[in-house]
Amino acid sequence: MSPRKIETSRTGDGGDGRYRLLVDAITDYAIFMLDTEGRVISWNAGAQRAKGYEAGEIIGDHFSRFYTEEDRAADLPDRALRTAVQEGRFETEGWRVRKDGTRFWAHVLIDPVRSPSGELLGFAKITRDLTERRKSEEILRRSQEQFRLLVQGVTDYAIFMLDLEGRVSNWNAGAQRIKGYLPHEIIGQYFGRFYTEHDRDAGAPAKALRIAAAEGRFEKEGWRVRKDGTRFWAHVVIDPIRDDGGDIIGFAKITRDITERREAQRELDQTRQALFQSQKLDALGQLTGGVAHDFNNLLMAVLGSLELLRKRLPPDPQAERLLENAVQGAQRGAALTQRMLAFARKQDLTLQGVDVAALVRGMAGLLQRTLGPRIEVVTSFPGDLPPALTDANQLEIALLNLAVNARDAMPDGGKLTIEASDETVENHSDVGLSDGRYVRLAVLDQGVGMDETTLTRAVEPFFTTKGVGKGTGLGLPMVHGLAEQSGGRLKLYSRPGGGSRIEIWLPQTEEVGPRGAASAGSVHLDAEAVCTLSVLAVDDDSLVLDNTAAMLEDLGHRVLVASSGQEALKLLADNPVDLVITDYAMPQMTGLQLAREIEGLRPGLRIALATGYADLPPGADVDLPRLAKPYSQAELARLLADLSPAHV
């Protein structure tokens, strides 16, 4: 290719002059021309600035001097010109060399210049220094690579991207560890496969993407499914990814397996709840224990005085009837105290035959007063219903608990039905009982009912649906325990909006057993059965102390009285004593502490502990005869008979 001279006019028409002025004024781009052989034939200010040569230093030289030695050795300058001629354009980026030998990263564009007839006249070459941009891009590339390595190195979080349709487009090591899929197994698949079948049917995956697109973020916790089908509890965040124009081009999804944290939190919540219930129950136990002690002292004074009064009154039917009413009222008070203690302390059951129909009829007034006028109580019992083997007092408490639960389930009122039937279990039916005959006692309501989850947990201790602080969660567990200890079973049937049916299955027995405390009537003892004893009675309550002394004297014994442990020890030092009866709960020195002091001073002296508590505190487990308050003269006489020298 022979060179052709391109003549330029510095004084041509005004348009050409203005064009040259425009090119020369550009300093951000090196704009110059080459002849057909590649020699520089023009040079602008931008070229001088970018490459360092002045026009006089470079015009006439081959443009290859701007290339690196490696590129010249590879014949890159000539190939660039040939490409421009053949394809009409050559464009590339690469290293170029300045006059001072330094390199810069250049964007290069070479266009062929032709005459109107198509003859090649030379080349127009535009070069731009992109060194700074390339540095920024390199920094960005390294940052992106570091970020990619960081994301790939994270194993505690599943971090991956979704396209607009929700298909997985990349996959990190954390995603592989948490979800179980290798990259080639999941990339290109719809992310809905990580959801449960129920969530997929409900459209949860698509809804998550819609929320992320509309609100800029989607965040939720829920069950997700691994490759092997197992579930884990996940914390999920989905963010939309937008291009420079603000259009969404995909989604970034971060998932963390928080199953262990959720279980730990659930256990912590359960522990806190159980602690709250335990503290509440403990407070209730302390309250009822204190009430029982004080109330029993009052009842004992009343009952003891009534017994002694009965002996001293002349025969008078009307007075006898009034006296009996007073005794029965006091005995009911004692039963009420034991019922209160049953909510706070475990008590031994007295299993005996119970006429269930008669028991429920006897509770009718109590039930109606407890439930209020908006609850209609209906009972249904067959006339030949056999007795059930259980504890009558505890069965009353159980029925009262069930009735209160039914009332709470019917805030607008309704009908409560208590019914019983004679049942026979054969071949270990689904009731879960041994073969035999049972009484099935059922309590039915028309309340809100229970769902399957609640029904499953209903007999768990401390589980309640009444809200924190509104229920002990012990009602149904107590009923369950009564049924089990009686040899029966508790069965629950319910559905939301359909009310509940609670059944207590109890073994049948043949005879109805005696109910209530021993008769508090007159005591007749053989004078020779119990010798006259010298008894020291100790109690800080003067009413109880006077009453105990009166009953002992009425039984023919000599009595010393002390209102404290210290006073009792002084009396023991100066008087012969055969037996000590001491209250347990006394200030400064308890009855148990007094007993230990007496054992050290008078080994072998018989001691009985009188208490109104259902159980003694921890550490008070001693082998001492116990006399439960309120005690009658008959019970006191039996204790003396058991502890008299003839029986010891």
SULVENCOR-V677029 format. One record per backbone hydrogen bond with DSSP energy under -1.0 kcal/mol. NH is the residue of the N-H (numbers start at 0). CO is the residue of the C=O. Records with the same first field share a line. If there is no record, write none. Layout:
# SULVENCOR-V677029
NH = CO ; CO
This chain:
# SULVENCOR-V677029
16 = 12
17 = 13
18 = 14
19 = 15
20 = 16
21 = 17
22 = 18
23 = 19
24 = 20
29 = 126
31 = 124
33 = 122
34 = 38
37 = 34
39 = 60
40 = 32
41 = 32
45 = 25
47 = 43
48 = 44
49 = 45
50 = 46
51 = 47
56 = 53
57 = 53
58 = 54
59 = 39
60 = 57
62 = 37
64 = 61
65 = 62
66 = 63
71 = 67
72 = 68
73 = 69
74 = 71
75 = 70
78 = 74
79 = 75
80 = 76
81 = 77
82 = 78
83 = 79
84 = 80
85 = 81
86 = 82
87 = 83
89 = 109
91 = 107
93 = 105
95 = 103
96 = 65
97 = 101
98 = 50
100 = 97
103 = 95
105 = 93
106 = 127
107 = 91
108 = 125
109 = 89
110 = 123
112 = 121
114 = 118
117 = 114
120 = 112
121 = 112
122 = 33
123 = 110
124 = 31
125 = 108
126 = 29
127 = 106
129 = 104
133 = 129
134 = 130
135 = 131
136 = 132
137 = 133
138 = 134
139 = 135
140 = 136
141 = 137
142 = 138
143 = 139
144 = 140
145 = 141
146 = 142
147 = 143
148 = 144
149 = 145
150 = 146
151 = 147
152 = 148
153 = 149
157 = 254
159 = 252
161 = 250
162 = 166
165 = 162
167 = 188
168 = 160
173 = 153
175 = 171
176 = 172
177 = 173
178 = 174
179 = 175
184 = 181
186 = 182
187 = 167
188 = 185
190 = 165
192 = 189
193 = 190
194 = 191
199 = 195
200 = 196
201 = 197
202 = 199
203 = 198
206 = 202
207 = 203
208 = 204
209 = 205
210 = 206
211 = 207
212 = 208
213 = 209
214 = 210
215 = 211
217 = 237
219 = 235
221 = 233
223 = 231
224 = 193
225 = 229
226 = 178
228 = 225
231 = 223
233 = 221
234 = 255
235 = 219
236 = 253
237 = 217
238 = 251
240 = 249
242 = 246
245 = 242
248 = 240
249 = 240
250 = 161
251 = 238
252 = 159
253 = 236
254 = 157
255 = 234
257 = 232
261 = 257
262 = 258
263 = 259
264 = 260
265 = 261
266 = 262
267 = 263
268 = 264
269 = 265
270 = 266
271 = 267
272 = 268
273 = 269
274 = 270
275 = 271
276 = 272
277 = 273
278 = 274
279 = 275
280 = 276
281 = 277
282 = 278
283 = 279
284 = 280
285 = 281
286 = 282
287 = 283
288 = 284
289 = 285
290 = 286
291 = 287
292 = 288
293 = 289
294 = 290
295 = 291
296 = 292
297 = 293
298 = 294
299 = 295
300 = 296
301 = 297
302 = 298
303 = 299
304 = 300
305 = 301
306 = 302
307 = 303
308 = 304
309 = 305
310 = 306
311 = 307
312 = 308
319 = 315
320 = 316
321 = 317
322 = 318
323 = 319
324 = 320
325 = 321
326 = 322
327 = 323
328 = 324
329 = 325
330 = 326
331 = 327
332 = 328
333 = 329
334 = 330
335 = 331
336 = 332
337 = 333
338 = 334
339 = 335
340 = 336
341 = 337
342 = 339
343 = 340
344 = 340
351 = 389
353 = 387
355 = 353
358 = 354
359 = 355
360 = 356
361 = 357
363 = 360
366 = 362
367 = 363
368 = 364
369 = 365
370 = 366
371 = 367
374 = 371
375 = 413
377 = 415
379 = 417
384 = 381
387 = 353
388 = 506
389 = 351
394 = 390
395 = 391
396 = 392
397 = 393
398 = 394
399 = 395
400 = 396
401 = 397
402 = 398
403 = 399
404 = 400
405 = 401
406 = 402
407 = 403
408 = 404
409 = 406
412 = 409
413 = 373
415 = 375
416 = 443
417 = 377
418 = 441
419 = 379
420 = 439
422 = 437
424 = 435
431 = 428
435 = 424
437 = 422
438 = 505
439 = 420
440 = 503
441 = 418
442 = 501
443 = 416
444 = 499
447 = 408
454 = 450
455 = 451
456 = 452
459 = 456
461 = 472
462 = 459
469 = 466
477 = 473
478 = 474
479 = 475
480 = 476
481 = 477
482 = 478
483 = 479
484 = 480
485 = 481
486 = 483
487 = 482
488 = 504
490 = 502
492 = 500
494 = 498
496 = 447
497 = 494
498 = 446
500 = 492
501 = 442
502 = 490
503 = 440
504 = 488
505 = 438
507 = 436
508 = 386
512 = 352
528 = 525
534 = 557
535 = 578
536 = 559
537 = 580
538 = 561
544 = 540
545 = 541
546 = 542
547 = 543
548 = 544
549 = 545
550 = 546
551 = 547
552 = 548
553 = 549
554 = 550
555 = 552
556 = 551
557 = 532
559 = 534
561 = 536
567 = 563
568 = 564
569 = 565
570 = 566
571 = 567
572 = 568
574 = 570
577 = 533
578 = 533
579 = 605
580 = 535
581 = 607
582 = 537
583 = 609
585 = 583
588 = 586
590 = 583
593 = 589
594 = 590
595 = 591
596 = 592
597 = 593
598 = 594
599 = 595
600 = 596
601 = 597
604 = 601
607 = 579
608 = 624
609 = 581
610 = 626
619 = 616
621 = 619
623 = 621
626 = 608
628 = 610
635 = 631
636 = 632
637 = 633
638 = 634
639 = 635
640 = 636
641 = 637
642 = 638
643 = 639
646 = 643
647 = 643
